[in-house]
Amino acid sequence: MLFRTHLVFSLALYFFLIWILEVPNKLLFLIFILFATIFVDIDTKKSKFGKKWFFRPLQLFLNHRGMVHSIFFASLLSLIVGSFNLWAGFGFFVGYVSHLFIDGLTKSGVAFLWPLTKKKFGFGIKTGGIFEEVIFVLLLLGNIFLVGKGVFNYLF
């Protein structure tokens, strides 16, 4: 999926989670959700982070939507972040897994269960296609609706 779709989906999850949970530092939580959702694509030079020169050596050893796009890797990195701050770690995990979920809707799929299997699981939506556009617009409208309904009071 495209960068913008990842962001609006993660933002929707943020709105939902701050509504049902007592998050002590909502800004920190939001930052780690959004950071993680874009961080996942460091394994490709086509991404916002991955196109940075310092990630290029890493990309020589990684396949896009392989190891980095797995629940194992999400858990490992989230535990590391969580060792410094539990809510930052949880936010990182939410953002990371949201990225995996959205990419799992695409034709290319995701190797969720790496290292147990390299099999990619996908749903069939074309990245940048009409169905992604519909998903993006619905999520964006949903986020706008939530902000309009007063969720904004929960933001920070």
N, C-alpha and C positions, 0 to 999 in steps of 0.2 A: 504494500500500500504506500501511498504517498505520504510525505512528511506531514502535511497539513491534516490528513485523516488521522494519523497517529496522535497528533496534538489534541484535536477536538475530542477524540475518544477518551484520552487520558484525562482531559479536563472534565468530561462528563463523569468519569469514575471519581475524580476528586470531589466534585459537587455531591455525589451520592455518599461518599465515605465521610465527609465532614458533617453531613446531615445525620448520619446514624451513629457516628463515633465521637467521643470526646477527645479531639486532637488538640494537644496543648499548644503546639506551635504550627499553625496552619500554613504560614508562609514557607517555613522550612519543609513541611510535608509536600506542598505544591511544587517547590523547586526540585525536590528529589524525584517526584513523579515525572515531571516534564523532562528533567535531565536524563533519567533512565530510559524513557520512551524513545529519545533520539540517540542515546548512546549505543543501543543494541546494534545499529547498523555500522559500527566501526569496521566491520569485516568487508565493506565494499567502498571503493573509491567514489562511488556515485552519491554517497550520502553527505549530509551536512557536516558530520564529524569525520567520516571516513576520508573525505577529500583533503584533510589536513596532512601535510607532509610527514608528521611524526607517527601517523598510523599506517603509512605505506609499508614499512618493514613487517608489521604484524599481518598485513593482508597477504603477504607471500606465503604464510603458513595456514591461513584460514580460508575455508570455502564459505561463500555467502549463504546464509541461512543454514549453516551447519552447527558446529559446536556452540558458537555464541548465541544462536537462536534456540537454546534449550532450557528446560526447567532447571536442570542441574546447574548450568552456568548462572542463571538468574538467582538461584538460591545461594550459590557460593559467593557471588558478588554482594548480594543483599546481606548476607551474614557478616561480611567484612565491613560494609557500611554500618550495619546495625551494631557492630561492636563499639562504634563511636557514639551513636545515637540511635536508640530503638525506633523512634518514629521516622527518622531519616532512612533507616534500613527498610522499614515497612513501606514507606513511600517509594523507595527505589524498587522494591519488589513489585509493587502495584504497577508502576510505570513500565517496568521491564516485561512483566507478564501481559500487560495490556498490548504492548507491541507484538509479542508472540501471538496473542489471540488474533489480532487484526491481520497479521501476516498469514496466519493459518486459514484465513478466509480466501486467500488468493490461489490461483492455479499452481504457482510454484510451491506453495506449502512451506512447512517448517519442520525441522527435525526435533520436535518437542522432547523426545525421549533419548536423545544422545546422552551418554555413551552406550546405552543399552541397544540402540539401533540407530542407523543413519537414515532410516526410512522417513521421508517427508510426508506429513499429513497436510492436505489442502482441501479447500472447498470448491474452488473453481472460478472465483471472481477475478477478472482481469485488472491488474494494477493500472490505475488511470482510466479505466473504462467507465461506462455509463453507470454500472451498479455501484462502483466506488463513489462516483459523483453523488448518487442518491444517498448513500450512507453518509457521506461528508455533509451534505446539506441538511439531512435530518438531525445529525448530531449537532451541527452548528445551531440550527433552530432550537433544538432542545436545550442547549447551553444558554442561549439568549433567553429562552422562556424561564429557565431556572433562575437566572440572574434577575429577571424582571419580577419573579415571584418572591423575591426576598432572600434567596440563597446568598445573595451578595453580602448580607449581614453576617454570614458564617465564614466568609472568605479569609479574613485575617483576625 
